[in-house]
Amino acid sequence: MRLLAIVAILSAGMLLVLACGCTGTPETPSPDACEDARTRAGMLSLLADLQGRVNGELGALDAAASGAARDLGSSGLSGPAADTILDALLEENDVVRTAIAIDRNGIVTAARPDSATGLIGADLSYQPVIAETFSTRQPVLTGLVPLDEGGFAALLEYPVFDESGTMIGIASISFQPADLVRPLADEVMEETPYTMMIVQPDGVTLYDPDPGEIGRNTLTDPLYAGYPEIQEIARKAAVNWSGSGTYRFAATGNATIVQKEAFWTTTGIHGTEWRLYITRTM
């Protein structure tokens, strides 16, 4: 399905160029129209590249959490061996903020780094994501959620099975989606006039080049109340896997109001979707 999605994005870009008539057919439109078509095709090609890269980063994080869960199934959920497994997960994945082990009753049995050890003994069974992981026995990726230790982060929960196949607990990691995607956004977007954003379907911004917009909800935050086009795009993106739209908002880095164009597609794992945007100033 991922391959089909990328092919669909690239096909849409080519159709823009063909529809413009930039291939030398009769009644060729104005050079400005052709330039716009080429720009949009380039944006869609870059969006497909970003989609693959973000999926790759999520896949690498998922593999690390899966490996830690497997190792905890052999070592047990507490003690020096469990701490070593969680420490290794942190050392090998800069994006991971905390790594904890949770027993079958929802009690934290191990937590790393040192700043998270206060969680040991805490009962997290009330959290919906914990109940879902135990119920489905499948990995779960959350959106931004409040943490017991304070602040907000995304959580990746992995079921832990012992050698007999019995589910004995959960390996849980917290991370900031912005930390995950910022390095690739900086690398890919640096030489382009475009910007990249990631937004949850419910409107919460996970990544934006303007840190002040991360965590804001484009559907409900007062910052966007005077920009109905932004809210209309957010409503469309909530129920559409991909799409496009135009809107007015402040230019990145200053308060000048400009006209912008956005295309979006979807990335994510374990049934959790992130809307990935590429935007330009028109």
N, C-alpha and C positions, 0 to 999 in steps of 0.2 A: 504493500500500500504506500510506503514511503517513496518508492521509486516512481509509482504512478503519480503521486502528488508533485514530485519534482518535474516529471515530464509535462504534467498539466500546466505548471507555472511557465516553463520554457515555451510551451506551445502557445500560451496566451500572449507572450511577448512577441513571438513571430507573427501571430495574427494581427497584432497592432501595426506592425510594419507593413504587412501585406494589405491591410485595410486602408492604410494611408496611401498606397500606390507608390511607395518609395522604391519599387523594383523596376521602374521604367515603363510601366503600363500607361496607356493613354489617359488623358485628363488628370495628369499628376497634380496634386494639390500644392499649396504654397510651401516654400522651403521651411517656414516656421512650423507648419503642421507636420512635415516629415521629421524635423528635428525633435518635436515633442514625442512622436511615435518611437523614434530611436531611443530617446531618453527613457521612456516607459519600458521599452523592451530591455534596456540595460538594467533598469531597476528590478525588473522581474527576474532576470538572470542572477543578479546579485542576491535577491531574496532567496532563490533556490539554493545558492551557495551557503548563505547564512543558515538556512533551515538544516542543511546537512551538517554544518559545523556545530550548531546547538544540539542537534540530536546526538552527535558524537560525544560532546561534553557530558550530556545527561547519561549516555550509555556507559562512559568511563566511570562516572560516579556510581551508577547502578551496579556495575561489576565490582567495585570496591566494597560497597555495602553488602552485596551478595557473598563475597569472599569472607568478610568479617562474620556474617551470620553462620556460614558453614563452619568456620573455625571455632566459634563460640559453642556450636553444637557438640564439638569434640572436647573442648576444654572445660565447659561449664560456664555459667553466667556470672560468676564472682571469683574473687581471688586474684593472685598475681598473674596467672595465665590470661584471664579475661582482660585485666588491665593492659597487658602487653599487646594483645590483639587490638584493643581500642586505641592505644598509643600509636601503633603502626598505621592504623587507618588515618589518624590525624597527620602523622608525619608524611605520609605518601600523598595526601590530598589537601592542599592548602586551603581549598574552599570550605572544608568541613570545620564548623565552629565547635560542636560538641558531638561526642559519641557515647552512647549509653546502652546498657543491657537491662532488659526488663523481664521479670519472671512471669509465670503463667497467671499470677494474681494481679499483675499490673504494678508491681513494686520494683523500683529501680535498685539493681543489685551491683552495678558497677558504672562509673562515670568518669570520663576524661574530657578535657584536661583537668589540672588541679582545681581550677576555678569552678568546675562543675561538680566536684565531689559532694557538695552540700545537697545534691539531689538524691544521693544514696539513701534509701529507706522511704523516699516519697512514693505515694500511691497515685499513679497516673491512670488508673483504670477508668476514671470518669471521662477521659478524653475520647471523643468520637473516633479518632484515628486509631487508637489502641484497640477499641472494641471492634472496629472494622477489620483490622489486621488479624485479630484472633478469630473473628467470624469467618473470614474468607480464606485464611491461611495463605494469602497472597501478598506480595509487596504493595505498599501504598505510598504515593507521593501526594503531599498536601500543597495547598497554596500557602500564602503567608498566614501564620497562626500565632497567637500569643504563647509565650514560653513560660513555664513555671519559674524559671530563674530570671524572668523579665525580658522585655523586648519582643520582637517578632522575627520569625524565620520560617523557611519551608522545612518540612520534615520528610525524610525518606525512611519508611519502616520496613524491615525485612523479618519475616518469620524465622525463628531458629528451631531446627529439628535436631533431636539427638540421634545417635547411631541406629536406634530402633525405628526411627521415623516419627516419633512422638514430638509434637510441637511443645517446646518447653519455655518459649519466650519470644522476645523481639530484640533485634538489633536496630537502634534508632540513631540517625544522624540528623543534625540541624545544619542548615547552610543558608546563605543569602543568595538568591538567584542572580542578583546583580554582580556578586563576586564571581559567579560561574561564567557569566557571559561577557563581562566587561573587557577582559583581555582580548577575546576574539573580536569584539566590536571595535576596539581600538585598532587592532591590526587590519581588519578588513575595510573599515570605513575611513581610515585616516586619509587616504588619497582620493576620496570621493566627496562630492557636495551633498551627500545624503546623510541621514541619521537613522539609527536603529532603535526600536523600542520593543519591550516585551510586556504584555498586559494579560492578566487573567481574564477569562470570559466574563467574570462578574465586574470587571472594570478596574480592578486594583493593578496599579503599575508596578511591575517587578524590576524593570530596568529602563532607564532613560539617561541620556548623556547629561541631563540636568539632575543632579542628585536630589534637589528639592522636590521633584515630582515623584520619586520612588516612594511607594506606599500609599499614594493618593488614589482615590477612586474617581475615575473619570465620569462616572454616572452620578455621584452624590457629592463630591467635594465642592465647596463654594468657589474654589479657584476657577472651575469650569462653568459656573452657572451662567456667565454671560456669553458663552460660546456654544450655542445649541447644535452647531454642526459637529463639534467634537462628541457631544452626547449622542447624536444620531449615529455616528460611526460606531461608537461603543455599543449601542443597542444592536446594530447590525452584526458586529463582530461577536456579540454574545451568542448568536444563534447560527452564524455562518462560518464555516471552516476557513474560507478565504473570501477576499473582496477588495474593494477600493473605495475611495471617497476623497473629497476636498473639504478643507475647513480653514478658518482663520484663527490664528493664535500667535503668541509672542515668539519671535525668532529665538533659537537656542542661544543663550548667553546674554540676551538683552531684552528690553521691554517693547521693542518695535513690533507692532502687529503686522503679520504678513499672511499671504495666502499660501497654503500648503496642500500637497497631494500625498496620499498614503496608499500603499498596497499592503495587504496582510495575508499571511498563511498561518499554519498551525504546526506546533511541535509539542513534544511531551512524551511521557512514558506512563505505563500502568493505568491508562485511562484518564490521566490528568492532562488537560490541554492548556498550552500557553499560546496566545496570539502573538505572532512575530511580525512586526511592522518595519517597513522601510519608507521613509518620508523624504520629501524634497520641498524646498521653497520655490514657488512658481514665479 
